[in-house]
Amino acid sequence: MRLSDYAVGRNNNFNLIRLIAALSVIFSHSVAVLGLPPEREIFFGRLGFSLGEMAVDVFFVTSGFLVTGSLVGRGSLVAYLWARALRIYPALWVMLLLTVFGLAPALTSLPLADYFASPKTREYFVKCATLIWGLRYSLPGVFETLPLKSEFNGSLWTLPIEVRLYLDLAAAWFVLALLPAIRVKALRLAIPLAAAAWFVLILKIKLTGGANGPDIRIFMFLYGSSLYLWRDKMPMQWAALVALPAALIAASFDKTAFFVVYTLSLAPLVMHLAYLPGGAIRRFNERGDFSYGVYIWAFPIQQTLALLFPGLALWAMIALSAAASLAVAYLSWNLIEKRALAHKADFAAATSRAFTLGLARIAGRVGAGG
């Protein structure tokens, strides 16, 4: 069977995969938040990748696959953009309101008047609320004595990349509107070529020992997108659930070898995990997607714990921050995210009507003027 035989509807394990990825980020950040040596992160020293980095790559693979499916499946740029905006921004804005104007003022070492009057407070809120013109990571007087000094929510760094990739995909769809008959065919050619070129650039930097290079997260997004566009060609076999992890383990003797195998095999492995295991495990998908709430809330929760409980053990930081983040994420999903997403069709329809009405008025004025 092919991936296209499975990738129909919402019956999959993506919600569980993304939640595990979000919890993995909590583990990696716990080491950094407590100021522990990087060697305490079980994967980094041996593989050159932390568990958190691999988890973020899983997010981007999943996003590339599902977001491309959302655009191609809907066929409407307006509906696609509303779906993406409602997935990212409502929960983000609520988190920012509660942390910038609630949590941070309670923790800042500055007088409240100085905290609220500081341009850094306004700049942090505006930058993080838009995700378009960069981010700010510090709030005045907050977390200044911690190992990760003044870093308020370090997890947000991936969101501008995610939003730009959404917009890049939308731009490609818009440009190809001039050729609707070959739009999907053009994407099936362009996106895998872009992914291949990105991989070559990444590998070149890796092999030459360069410190800076193309972001692997962009490659993972393009890889996931390519798998959706070529889903009718990708075989799905239970043997792959053994072969792919076995290949990763076999390559772990050398960081460069692992990098190559990991980069090429992660996306297919995610697809197999998302669609092949079934039964009771699938019932988790019905509970909702708590991963985003965990991701955007965990870092300030961890920093707060580090501030309030100096000397906290690693296992305690992981357990407490994971429990608190899951609780907040549950509320975020049920009170904000799910409700916002329920209106995406309404917003898309209203936007289309407004756009059509605007065009009609312009055409009427042009006609009257002529």
NULO-469203 format. One record per residue (C-alpha): residue number from 0; residue in one letter; x, y, z. Coordinates in Angstrom, 3 decimals. Example, Ala and Ser with C-alpha at 12.3 -4.5 7.8 and 13.67 -1.06 7.14 Angstrom:
NULO-469203
    n  res         u         v         w
    0    A    12.300    -4.500     7.800
    1    S    13.670    -1.060     7.140
This chain:
NULO-469203
    n  res         u         v         w
    0    M     0.000     0.000     0.000
    1    R     0.993     3.618    -0.532
    2    L     0.950     6.639     1.728
    3    S    -1.995     7.984    -0.266
    4    D    -4.066     4.962     0.845
    5    Y    -3.598     5.989     4.477
    6    A    -3.484     9.796     4.295
    7    V    -7.244    10.192     4.035
    8    G    -9.177    12.072     6.692
    9    R    -7.969    12.633    10.244
   10    N    -7.562     9.036    11.417
   11    N    -3.864     9.070    12.299
   12    N    -1.393     9.419    15.171
   13    F    -0.157    12.942    14.468
   14    N    -1.627    14.430    17.656
   15    L     0.215    11.854    19.749
   16    I     3.461    12.253    17.785
   17    R     3.394    16.026    18.197
   18    L     2.647    15.783    21.910
   19    I     5.577    13.407    22.430
   20    A     7.744    15.855    20.468
   21    A     6.607    18.761    22.667
   22    L     7.380    16.780    25.825
   23    S    10.794    15.899    24.384
   24    V    11.530    19.606    24.030
   25    I    10.676    19.989    27.722
   26    F    13.309    17.372    28.571
   27    S    16.040    19.116    26.565
   28    H    15.148    22.547    27.882
   29    S    15.167    21.244    31.449
   30    V    18.887    20.555    31.147
   31    A    19.568    24.080    29.880
   32    V    17.199    25.830    32.273
   33    L    18.948    24.246    35.256
   34    G    22.361    25.181    33.905
   35    L    23.470    21.560    33.682
   36    P    26.280    20.495    31.331
   37    P    25.126    19.579    27.797
   38    E    26.308    16.001    28.388
   39    R    23.264    15.483    30.602
   40    E    21.217    15.646    27.406
   41    I    21.392    11.948    26.535
   42    F    21.649    12.285    22.749
   43    F    23.679    15.420    22.090
   44    G    27.135    14.199    23.030
   45    R    26.870    10.994    21.021
   46    L    24.791    12.007    18.011
   47    G    25.339    15.749    17.639
   48    F    21.582    16.282    17.972
   49    S    19.707    16.958    21.169
   50    L    16.365    15.280    21.758
   51    G    14.774    18.719    21.571
   52    E    16.309    19.436    18.163
   53    M    15.026    16.144    16.821
   54    A    11.593    16.897    18.255
   55    V    11.510    20.268    16.485
   56    D    12.425    18.513    13.229
   57    V     9.450    16.198    13.777
   58    F     7.230    19.266    14.140
   59    F     8.442    20.662    10.823
   60    V     8.081    17.361     8.950
   61    T     4.544    17.012    10.264
   62    S     3.733    20.623     9.496
   63    G     5.030    20.421     5.932
   64    F     2.956    17.315     5.266
   65    L    -0.294    18.475     6.861
   66    V    -0.132    22.109     5.766
   67    T     0.470    21.155     2.144
   68    G    -2.461    18.777     2.405
   69    S    -4.561    21.608     3.818
   70    L    -3.745    23.909     0.904
   71    V    -4.094    21.337    -1.870
   72    G    -7.193    19.781    -0.320
   73    R    -9.004    23.066     0.153
   74    G    -7.850    24.590    -3.111
   75    S    -8.658    27.989    -1.606
   76    L    -5.912    30.369    -0.576
   77    V    -8.274    32.321     1.668
   78    A    -9.406    29.197     3.523
   79    Y    -5.812    28.023     3.863
   80    L    -4.607    31.329     5.320
   81    W    -7.455    31.493     7.822
   82    A    -6.800    27.912     8.919
   83    R    -3.135    28.677     9.491
   84    A    -3.775    31.979    11.275
   85    L    -6.373    30.504    13.612
   86    R    -4.054    27.623    14.454
   87    I    -1.164    29.882    15.437
   88    Y    -2.373    33.229    16.734
   89    P    -5.347    32.952    19.150
   90    A    -3.553    30.652    21.614
   91    L    -0.343    32.645    21.182
   92    W    -2.078    35.942    21.959
   93    V    -3.750    34.560    25.079
   94    M    -0.426    33.136    26.262
   95    L     1.264    36.504    25.686
   96    L    -1.452    38.419    27.534
   97    L    -1.261    36.109    30.540
   98    T     2.528    35.955    30.694
   99    V     3.514    39.509    29.730
  100    F     0.810    41.193    31.826
  101    G     0.354    38.554    34.527
  102    L     3.286    36.209    35.139
  103    A     6.168    38.543    34.286
  104    P     4.939    41.479    36.425
  105    A     4.700    39.081    39.372
  106    L     8.313    37.990    38.871
  107    T    10.112    41.133    37.706
  108    S    12.711    42.711    39.963
  109    L    11.684    46.167    38.747
  110    P     8.929    48.346    40.169
  111    L     5.741    47.611    38.254
  112    A     5.565    51.140    36.888
  113    D     9.037    50.752    35.391
  114    Y     8.227    47.322    33.980
  115    F     5.102    48.507    32.185
  116    A     6.733    51.762    31.052
  117    S     9.728    50.010    29.534
  118    P     9.843    49.987    25.705
  119    K    11.179    46.425    25.984
  120    T     7.842    45.239    27.374
  121    R     5.856    46.703    24.500
  122    E     8.406    45.567    21.938
  123    Y     8.397    42.013    23.292
  124    F     4.614    41.820    23.113
  125    V     4.307    43.312    19.619
  126    K     7.139    41.278    18.108
  127    C     5.974    37.986    19.572
  128    A     2.317    38.683    18.743
  129    T     3.029    39.233    15.046
  130    L     5.908    36.774    14.349
  131    I     6.700    38.636    11.145
  132    W     9.490    41.065    12.025
  133    G    11.542    38.955    14.383
  134    L    11.169    38.196    18.083
  135    R    12.319    39.478    21.421
  136    Y    13.203    37.034    24.167
  137    S    13.636    39.180    27.272
  138    L    11.304    41.136    29.506
  139    P    12.740    43.815    31.821
  140    G    13.828    42.527    35.204
  141    V    12.612    38.956    34.642
  142    F    14.770    35.835    35.097
  143    E    17.971    37.882    35.266
  144    T    19.596    35.600    37.858
  145    L    18.976    32.272    36.123
  146    P    21.405    30.176    34.035
  147    L    19.409    31.127    30.922
  148    K    19.643    34.765    31.892
  149    S    16.641    36.941    30.989
  150    E    15.295    34.395    28.493
  151    F    11.526    34.468    28.918
  152    N    10.197    32.162    26.217
  153    G    12.974    30.648    24.127
  154    S    10.655    28.162    22.424
  155    L     9.042    30.842    20.284
  156    W    12.048    31.059    17.933
  157    T    10.591    28.405    15.605
  158    L     7.255    30.169    15.069
  159    P     8.485    32.923    12.684
  160    I    10.138    30.217    10.571
  161    E     6.875    28.279    10.545
  162    V     4.819    31.333     9.575
  163    R     7.244    32.281     6.779
  164    L     7.024    28.767     5.363
  165    Y     3.222    28.980     5.438
  166    L     3.410    32.252     3.525
  167    D     5.993    30.924     1.058
  168    L     3.703    28.007     0.250
  169    A     0.779    30.408    -0.138
  170    A     2.857    32.636    -2.434
  171    A     3.750    29.677    -4.653
  172    W     0.078    28.701    -4.838
  173    F    -0.897    32.284    -5.706
  174    V     1.720    32.624    -8.462
  175    L     0.668    29.313    -9.972
  176    A    -2.953    30.519   -10.094
  177    L    -2.111    31.686   -13.610
  178    L    -1.653    28.025   -14.533
  179    P    -4.372    26.206   -12.570
  180    A    -4.256    23.094   -14.741
  181    I    -0.647    22.374   -13.785
  182    R    -0.532    23.993   -10.350
  183    V    -0.175    20.795    -8.326
  184    K     2.129    19.248   -10.920
  185    A     4.385    22.294   -10.708
  186    L     4.496    22.034    -6.922
  187    R     5.300    18.331    -7.189
  188    L     8.370    19.295    -9.175
  189    A     9.424    22.535    -7.468
  190    I     9.163    21.565    -3.793
  191    P    11.159    18.297    -4.001
  192    L    13.819    20.102    -6.051
  193    A    13.984    22.817    -3.398
  194    A    14.239    20.143    -0.693
  195    A    17.046    18.366    -2.576
  196    A    18.953    21.610    -3.080
  197    W    18.531    22.488     0.589
  198    F    19.809    19.062     1.617
  199    V    22.905    19.423    -0.576
  200    L    23.672    22.814     0.980
  201    I    23.167    21.475     4.501
  202    L    25.363    18.441     3.810
  203    K    28.085    20.604     2.266
  204    I    28.258    22.781     5.380
  205    K    28.231    19.697     7.599
  206    L    31.047    17.948     5.725
  207    T    33.225    21.061     5.547
  208    G    32.777    21.828     9.223
  209    G    31.006    25.133     8.699
  210    A    29.356    26.657    11.738
  211    N    26.453    28.358     9.974
  212    G    24.397    27.158     7.084
  213    P    20.877    26.546     5.812
  214    D    18.342    25.765     8.513
  215    I    17.574    22.045     8.667
  216    R    14.039    22.869     9.815
  217    I    13.271    24.338     6.392
  218    F    14.485    21.138     4.761
  219    M    12.277    19.072     7.066
  220    F     9.237    21.182     6.150
  221    L    10.001    20.810     2.432
  222    Y    10.575    17.072     2.896
  223    G     7.208    16.670     4.602
  224    S     5.552    18.734     1.887
  225    S     7.199    16.596    -0.802
  226    L     5.938    13.412     0.812
  227    Y     2.388    14.741     0.679
  228    L     2.689    15.734    -2.976
  229    W     4.174    12.334    -3.862
  230    R     2.119    10.306    -1.392
  231    D     0.839     8.086    -4.194
  232    K     4.407     6.875    -4.808
  233    M     5.603     6.280    -1.241
  234    P     5.271     2.637    -0.094
  235    M     4.119     1.991     3.454
  236    Q     5.410    -1.196     5.037
  237    W     5.582    -2.475     8.585
  238    A     9.144    -3.568     7.900
  239    A    10.100     0.105     7.627
  240    L     9.214     0.606    11.289
  241    V    12.069    -1.768    12.044
  242    A    14.434    -0.877     9.205
  243    L    14.435     2.908     9.689
  244    P    15.231     2.905    13.437
  245    A    17.772     0.125    12.804
  246    A    19.501     2.308    10.221
  247    L    19.642     5.190    12.692
  248    I    21.125     2.975    15.395
  249    A    23.658     1.509    12.968
  250    A    24.763     5.003    11.916
  251    S    25.085     6.304    15.474
  252    F    28.754     5.267    15.659
  253    D    29.670     8.430    13.739
  254    K    28.056    11.859    13.967
  255    T    28.374    12.602    10.248
  256    A    26.978     9.237     9.211
  257    F    24.135     9.653    11.669
  258    F    23.421    13.147    10.338
  259    V    23.001    11.854     6.778
  260    V    20.865     8.856     7.737
  261    Y    18.811    10.883    10.187
  262    T    18.146    13.705     7.725
  263    L    16.969    11.315     5.021
  264    S    15.005     8.875     7.171
  265    L    13.208    11.014     9.770
  266    A    10.314    12.106     7.540
  267    P     9.480     8.582     6.251
  268    L     9.693     7.289     9.815
  269    V     7.237     9.943    11.006
  270    M     4.797     8.976     8.234
  271    H     4.976     5.296     9.173
  272    L     4.425     6.069    12.842
  273    A     1.522     8.363    11.974
  274    Y    -0.410     5.897     9.850
  275    L     0.542     2.273    10.520
  276    P     0.055     1.728    14.283
  277    G    -3.688     1.573    14.953
  278    G    -6.096     0.149    17.450
  279    A    -6.275     1.682    20.923
  280    I    -3.446     4.125    20.193
  281    R    -5.623     5.911    17.636
  282    R    -8.139     6.904    20.277
  283    F    -5.696     9.503    21.541
  284    N    -6.243    11.443    18.324
  285    E    -9.822    12.125    19.410
  286    R    -8.677    13.923    22.568
  287    G    -7.270    16.898    20.673
  288    D    -3.933    18.450    19.804
  289    F    -2.259    19.583    23.019
  290    S     1.214    19.902    21.531
  291    Y     1.009    23.588    20.605
  292    G    -0.124    24.596    24.073
  293    V     2.680    22.576    25.658
  294    Y     5.203    24.101    23.266
  295    I     4.349    27.773    23.816
  296    W     3.817    27.517    27.589
  297    A     6.548    25.127    28.772
  298    F     9.544    27.462    28.655
  299    P     8.208    30.269    30.890
  300    I     6.849    27.592    33.231
  301    Q    10.299    25.994    33.453
  302    Q    12.033    29.323    34.023
  303    T     9.519    30.157    36.743
  304    L    10.168    26.838    38.482
  305    A    13.926    27.428    38.270
  306    L    13.456    30.847    39.854
  307    L    11.121    29.743    42.635
  308    F    12.879    26.483    43.495
  309    P    16.667    26.909    43.203
  310    G    18.539    23.615    43.083
  311    L    15.592    21.687    41.662
  312    A    16.637    18.226    40.481
  313    L    16.452    17.428    36.768
  314    W    13.801    14.750    37.187
  315    A    11.695    17.138    39.279
  316    M    11.994    19.915    36.701
  317    I    10.919    17.535    33.930
  318    A     7.985    16.123    35.900
  319    L     6.687    19.402    37.299
  320    S     7.054    21.419    34.098
  321    A     5.513    18.658    31.981
  322    A     2.523    18.330    34.323
  323    A     1.947    22.089    34.490
  324    S     2.383    22.503    30.730
  325    L    -0.035    19.663    29.972
  326    A    -2.638    21.167    32.283
  327    V    -2.373    24.590    30.639
  328    A    -2.295    23.017    27.158
  329    Y    -5.499    21.098    27.918
  330    L    -7.233    24.363    28.786
  331    S    -5.698    26.135    25.798
  332    W    -6.946    23.494    23.375
  333    N   -10.461    23.232    24.760
  334    L   -11.084    26.892    25.553
  335    I    -9.170    28.660    22.769
  336    E    -7.632    26.604    19.972
  337    K   -10.516    24.238    19.213
  338    R   -13.053    27.038    19.383
  339    A   -11.009    29.311    17.130
  340    L   -10.512    26.577    14.535
  341    A   -14.246    25.868    14.505
  342    H   -14.750    29.299    12.877
  343    K   -12.198    28.962    10.081
  344    A   -14.834    28.180     7.436
  345    D   -16.983    31.114     8.581
  346    F   -14.073    33.560     8.444
  347    A   -12.983    32.259     5.046
  348    A   -16.495    32.586     3.633
  349    A   -16.887    36.116     5.035
  350    T   -13.523    37.150     3.596
  351    S   -14.417    35.741     0.176
  352    R   -17.746    37.562     0.216
  353    A   -16.078    40.833     1.193
  354    F   -13.480    40.395    -1.524
  355    T   -16.122    39.626    -4.162
  356    L   -18.202    42.617    -3.056
  357    G   -15.160    44.858    -3.222
  358    L   -14.328    43.711    -6.735
  359    A   -17.941    44.256    -7.792
  360    R   -17.880    47.820    -6.479
  361    I   -14.610    48.565    -8.236
  362    A   -15.951    47.116   -11.471
  363    G   -19.142    49.210   -11.082
  364    R   -17.163    52.418   -10.601
  365    V   -14.933    51.634   -13.556
  366    G   -17.993    50.926   -15.670
  367    A   -19.707    54.133   -14.571
  368    G   -16.567    56.133   -15.242
  369    G   -16.286    54.622   -18.715
